[in-house]
């Protein structure tokens, strides 16, 4: 596996991990009936925002490297 292939796999795994963690946070919110203290709400919203930004930045970083495998296989 060359370094470009390793980067492609790593970026895909990192984005998948971010999305999975966001889904886990949302599932826990649904499971608790969306009841939380104001501090918990701030933390949940901040975590979701940070993970979303992380995924967006990873995707744009992969585009700047010229990795086109995230869009579609050619």
C-alpha positions, -999 to +999 in steps of 0.1 A: +000+000+000+015+033-010+012+066+009-017+079-013-037+048-007-030+049+030-041+086+031-073+077+013-081+049+038-072+071+067-094+100+056-123+077+049-120+061+083-117+095+101-148+108+084-167+076+091-157+078+127-169+114+130-203+105+114-207+075+136-200+095+168-225+122+157-251+094+152-243+080+186-248+114+202-281+118+184-292+083+194-284+090+231-305+122+228-334+103+214-331+075+240-332+100+268-363+117+253-344+148+244-342+158+281-310+174+292-297+202+314-287+234+296-250+226+301-255+192+285-272+208+255-244+232+250-219+204+252-239+182+227-243+210+202-206+219+205-195+183+200-217+178+169-205+211+155-168+202+161-172+167+146-191+182+116-164+207+110-137+180+114-154+160+086-158+190+064-121+200+068-109+164+062-129+163+030-115+196+018-080+185+028-084+154+007-096+175-022-065+198-019-043+167-020-059+156-052-076+126-037-107+121-059-117+087-045-140+102-019-164+115-046-168+085-068-146+058-083-134+065-117 
